């Protein structure tokens, strides 16, 4: 599973800080930040003050993937 997909799945329960994502996914912070930039660019997550959360589009994508 790609890092971006793992990030999306982690954010299904609650918004998380970059450092929390890095710890939970055992990934380095620069990698998390790069993946989050990509996810933001695609409109799947939003970030405010270092806190990342799913957008409506991100939630819909995950719901369809799990169905």
Secondary structure, 3 states (H helix, E strand, C coil): CCHHHHHHHHCCCCCEEHHHHHHHHCCCHHHHHHHHHHHHHCCCEEEECCEEEECHHHHHHHHHHHC
